[in-house]
Amino acid sequence: MIKPIIETQGLSKTYGSQRALDDVTVSLPPGTIGLLGPNGAGKTTFLKCLLNLEAPTAGTAQVLGRSITVNSRESRERVGYGPERDCHIPGMAGCEYVTYCGQLSGMTFHAARQRAHEMLDLVGMGQERYRSIDTYSTGMRQRAKLAQALVHDPEVLILDEPTNGLDPSGREYILRLIGSLWREFGISVIISSHLLHDIERICDRVLIIANGRIVEHETMAALQARRRRVVELAPSGAVARYTSVLTEAGFTVEALSNGRLRIESTEDSVDWLLRLMRDHDLPPADLFSSPDALQGLFLQALEASGIKGGDAL
Ligand SMILES: Nc1ncnc2c1ncn2[C@@H]1O[C@H](COP(=O)(O)OP(=O)(O)OP(=O)(O)O)[C@@H](O)[C@H]1O
């Protein structure tokens, strides 16, 4: 049986009267896991509790099988962290800083320096590594942050909004790199973002968080399957006939405001629909795959939590 990398039981955190994390119980297997939610949803609080940087008000959690409150130094050596805010030391050059982070994790200076250069190569940083981080662009700072999180060869990487402030090409580079960590190096990644596209691109599992609660937890494969099973069709004038045939065949048909019919089936292909059209001699209709499944789920989850979803996308 695959051991979970993260388990929580009723994890909660309040700041005064603000409930930032509300009774979160979850078990996450290794892989690339997206933590998706709008601003203020509780993503950072969740990650900080896992890292023991914030003490939960209630509940317990284990990272790589160890309680977050016991022996946290040892646990942290197996976990890398890229915080949302800049975490560099002013005046230090990029390579000095990443080396220093390696030393803080218990590596010797020589091992840390060698590994720092390897990680700076991996994140695509060139000669800029010898310049003070204070002079870095946002893209370079994000790369340096990723290198410091990886320098001690962690088993789990926790990245809080690592694509913040990046232009499209910088975002693409970082996403591709993060997406490769599990596949190529076996490093599990938990990445928080308020951007659907980032999560959908690279994660094999998604947690949607709103108002401090996990409102959805699905594998990306299950989401894609859900997407394939939803079909929209535009029957150009034969709406009533289509509706009655489909309803008689046992499907729930939803008439959309754009004139299309939305049908959810249990099959991954549309063969069932083509068969039905042929058997009932229905006129041709245009078929469309459903709108993005993750977006639909995200919006539903946010609406259920009383948040206006469009603002968060
Ligand atoms: N130290 C703190 N003191 C008081 N309230 C806090 C503190 N940290 C977070 N909060 C509040 O807790 C809630 C969750 O914040 P958190 O930073 O975890 O959300 P987030 O999903 O990471 O948001 P963002 O995407 O904006 O970073 C917010 O309402 C925030 O204002």
The ligand as an SDF file (V2000), in Angstrom:
LIG
                    3D

 31 33  0  0  0  0  0  0  0  0999 V2000
   -1.1090   36.1580   10.8950 N   0  0  0  0  0  0  0  0  0  0  0  0
   -2.3940   36.3730   10.6210 C   0  0  0  0  0  0  0  0  0  0  0  0
   -3.1680   37.1160   11.4200 N   0  0  0  0  0  0  0  0  0  0  0  0
   -4.4800   37.3120   11.1640 C   0  0  0  0  0  0  0  0  0  0  0  0
   -5.1290   36.7810   10.1080 N   0  0  0  0  0  0  0  0  0  0  0  0
   -4.4120   36.0390    9.2580 C   0  0  0  0  0  0  0  0  0  0  0  0
   -3.0080   35.7800    9.4630 C   0  0  0  0  0  0  0  0  0  0  0  0
   -2.5740   34.9900    8.4500 N   0  0  0  0  0  0  0  0  0  0  0  0
   -3.6410   34.7670    7.6510 C   0  0  0  0  0  0  0  0  0  0  0  0
   -4.7360   35.3880    8.1480 N   0  0  0  0  0  0  0  0  0  0  0  0
   -6.0870   35.3590    7.5600 C   0  0  0  0  0  0  0  0  0  0  0  0
   -6.4470   34.0010    7.3770 O   0  0  0  0  0  0  0  0  0  0  0  0
   -7.1290   33.8180    6.1380 C   0  0  0  0  0  0  0  0  0  0  0  0
   -6.3850   32.8130    5.2840 C   0  0  0  0  0  0  0  0  0  0  0  0
   -5.1570   33.4140    4.8720 O   0  0  0  0  0  0  0  0  0  0  0  0
   -4.0890   32.6340    3.9880 P   0  0  0  0  0  0  0  0  0  0  0  0
   -2.9120   33.5450    3.8320 O   0  0  0  0  0  0  0  0  0  0  0  0
   -3.8660   31.2960    4.5440 O   0  0  0  0  0  0  0  0  0  0  0  0
   -4.8660   32.4870    2.5960 O   0  0  0  0  0  0  0  0  0  0  0  0
   -4.3100   32.1430    1.1440 P   0  0  0  0  0  0  0  0  0  0  0  0
   -5.2930   31.1990    0.5330 O   0  0  0  0  0  0  0  0  0  0  0  0
   -2.9000   31.7080    1.2150 O   0  0  0  0  0  0  0  0  0  0  0  0
   -4.4150   33.5500    0.4200 O   0  0  0  0  0  0  0  0  0  0  0  0
   -3.4520   34.2410   -0.6800 P   0  0  0  0  0  0  0  0  0  0  0  0
   -3.6950   33.5300   -1.9790 O   0  0  0  0  0  0  0  0  0  0  0  0
   -3.9610   35.6400   -0.7030 O   0  0  0  0  0  0  0  0  0  0  0  0
   -2.0470   34.1230   -0.1810 O   0  0  0  0  0  0  0  0  0  0  0  0
   -7.2330   35.1950    5.5040 C   0  0  0  0  0  0  0  0  0  0  0  0
   -8.4960   35.7310    5.8320 O   0  0  0  0  0  0  0  0  0  0  0  0
   -6.1190   35.9720    6.1590 C   0  0  0  0  0  0  0  0  0  0  0  0
   -6.4370   37.3470    6.2270 O   0  0  0  0  0  0  0  0  0  0  0  0
  1  2  1  0
  2  3  1  0
  2  7  2  0
  3  4  2  0
  4  5  1  0
  5  6  2  0
  6  7  1  0
  6 10  1  0
  7  8  1  0
  8  9  2  0
  9 10  1  0
 10 11  1  0
 11 12  1  0
 11 30  1  0
 12 13  1  0
 13 14  1  0
 13 28  1  0
 14 15  1  0
 15 16  1  0
 16 17  2  0
 16 18  1  0
 16 19  1  0
 19 20  1  0
 20 21  2  0
 20 22  1  0
 20 23  1  0
 23 24  1  0
 24 25  2  0
 24 26  1  0
 24 27  1  0
 28 29  1  0
 28 30  1  0
 30 31  1  0
M  END
$$$$
